[in-house]
Amino acid sequence: MKKEYIDKILCGDCIEIMQQMPDKSIDLVVTSPPYNLKNSTGNGMKDGRGGKWKNAALMNGYSHHNDCMPHEKYALWQRECLTEMMRLIKDDGAIFYNHKWRVQAGLLQDRHDIVNGLPVRQIIIWKRKGGINFNAGYFLPTYEVIYLIAKPKFKLAPKANAFGDVWEFTQESNNIHPAPFPVSLIERIVSSTTAKIILDPFMGSGTTAIAALNLGRHYIGIDISPEYCKLAKERIDDHLPTCNIFNYGAKVKKEEQQIDFI
């Protein structure tokens, strides 16, 4: 992988940026795309109640994405993203793709139309602490799904296979991004692999980068929003002094952290 990508935040369209990267140059992808929640048959995003999202932030979509695409267009977009991710990972690489199942028009929307045909090796359940539900037709959803999409030679780090496939982590609440990952969840994923270079095409507030630095790995972050890229850089800059000095990733100097607009 070219040095200009390593330990950098790249601001721009994730597909366009990934298309510029060489084949089989990434060890691991960890990401969670926008869920297209505002394209909904229900009223949960319309009544002003934001649940655990600060000030109902997701009601306004993301900074540079309104999260309201026609479903067929959304599924096609995500398949295009995953196709590029598959091209980028090495023969022993993998993608941890976090998404959320939901009920639409009375039927479960399980994202099969996004991951169908991809080498999904396992589904990991991320059990959250609570959730929100505005529909009396089904039980409160309290989990999200992480698809482990792996190339044939991918193996977990030694002893990582002792983890079960249901992981319980509390949602991140101290973060101005409308839908952040908890750092501990990403650390579980990254530490379960021997990956050296980790890509997050939907970097958001930089949580994947923080987890990578904590574990001495390199990161590449992409986000279309200059606002979120700036937030991620600020979080990384603030976090660097707390990293373990023996971790290679923690040796990345603050002045080396930058946002490249592509």
Secondary structure, DSSP 4 states (H G I P E B T S, - for coil): --TTTTTEEEES-HHHHHHTSPTT-EEEEEE-----TTS-SSSTTTSS--TTSGGGGGGG-BTTB-S---HHHHHHHHHHHHHHHHHHEEEEEEEEEEE--EEETTEEE-SHHHHTTS-EEEEEEEE-S------TTSPPP-EEEEEEEE-TT--PPTTGGGS-SEEE-PPP-S-SSSSPPPHHHHHHHHHTS--SEEEETT-TTTHHHHHHHHTT-EEEEEES-HHHHHHHHHHHHHHGGGS-TTSGGGGS-GGG--EEE-
